[in-house]
């Protein structure tokens, strides 16, 4: 499944709840999931546990994008599709993180 398909799937499954919760509430849920991912990484959890936490973080990021009306595929293409946003190269040569 590609990102656009996933974003549409999440919208279909949860949009009725997500829009009621709003951006602020959705952001807080996403941060909770990021904390769970950080804990899994920090504790050296097995790959399967970490993969599940990465999936949860992605789902909440997509949810927040849906609530905000952002097409993540388009946003990623626009920002990174032509190379590094800082130096414009496909293999970044920036001295600092863009």
C-alpha positions as CSV (number, residue, x, y, z in Angstrom):
1,X,0.0,0.0,0.0
2,X,1.4,3.4,-0.8
3,X,1.1,6.5,1.3
4,X,-1.9,8.0,-0.5
5,X,-3.8,4.7,-0.2
6,X,-3.0,4.5,3.5
7,X,-4.1,8.1,4.1
8,X,-7.4,7.3,2.3
9,X,-7.9,4.1,4.3
10,X,-7.3,5.9,7.6
11,X,-9.7,8.7,6.5
12,X,-12.4,6.1,5.7
13,X,-12.0,4.2,9.0
14,X,-11.7,7.1,11.4
15,X,-12.6,10.5,9.8
16,X,-15.9,10.7,11.7
17,X,-14.0,10.5,15.1
18,X,-10.9,12.4,14.0
19,X,-12.7,15.6,12.9
20,X,-14.7,15.7,16.1
21,X,-11.5,15.4,18.1
22,X,-9.9,18.1,16.1
23,X,-6.2,18.9,15.4
24,X,-5.1,19.6,19.0
25,X,-6.6,16.3,20.4
26,X,-5.2,14.4,17.4
27,X,-1.8,15.9,17.9
28,X,-1.8,14.8,21.6
29,X,-2.7,11.2,20.6
30,X,0.1,11.3,18.0
31,X,2.6,12.5,20.7
32,X,1.5,9.6,23.0
33,X,2.3,7.2,20.2
34,X,5.7,8.8,19.6
35,X,6.4,8.3,23.3
36,X,5.5,4.6,23.0
37,X,7.9,4.3,20.0
38,X,10.6,6.1,21.9
39,X,10.1,3.7,24.8
40,X,10.2,0.7,22.5
41,X,13.5,1.9,20.9
42,X,15.0,2.9,24.3
43,X,14.2,-0.4,25.9
44,X,15.5,-2.4,22.9
45,X,12.2,-4.0,22.2
46,X,12.1,-6.6,19.4
47,X,11.7,-5.7,15.8
48,X,8.0,-6.6,15.7
49,X,7.1,-4.4,18.7
50,X,9.0,-1.5,17.2
51,X,7.4,-2.0,13.8
52,X,3.9,-1.9,15.4
53,X,4.8,1.4,17.2
54,X,6.2,2.9,13.9
55,X,2.9,1.9,12.3
56,X,0.9,3.6,15.1
57,X,2.9,6.8,14.7
58,X,2.4,6.8,10.9
59,X,-1.3,6.3,11.4
60,X,-1.6,9.2,13.8
61,X,0.5,11.5,11.5
62,X,-1.8,10.6,8.6
63,X,-4.8,11.2,10.8
64,X,-3.5,14.7,11.7
65,X,-2.9,15.4,8.0
66,X,-6.4,14.4,7.2
67,X,-7.9,16.6,9.9
68,X,-5.8,19.5,8.5
69,X,-6.7,18.7,4.9
70,X,-3.1,17.9,3.8
71,X,-2.3,15.4,1.2
72,X,0.9,13.9,2.5
73,X,2.0,12.4,-0.9
74,X,1.7,15.8,-2.5
75,X,3.4,17.5,0.4
76,X,6.4,15.0,0.4
77,X,6.7,15.3,-3.4
78,X,6.7,19.1,-3.3
79,X,9.3,19.3,-0.5
80,X,11.6,16.4,-1.2
81,X,10.8,15.3,-4.8
82,X,13.6,17.3,-6.4
83,X,16.2,16.6,-3.8
84,X,17.3,18.1,-0.5
85,X,15.3,21.2,0.3
86,X,18.6,22.9,1.5
87,X,21.1,22.2,-1.3
88,X,18.8,20.8,-4.0
89,X,21.0,17.7,-4.5
90,X,19.7,14.1,-4.3
91,X,22.6,13.2,-2.0
92,X,22.6,16.0,0.5
93,X,25.8,18.0,0.9
94,X,24.5,20.5,3.4
95,X,26.6,21.2,6.4
96,X,23.6,21.5,8.7
97,X,20.3,19.6,8.7
98,X,17.8,21.4,6.5
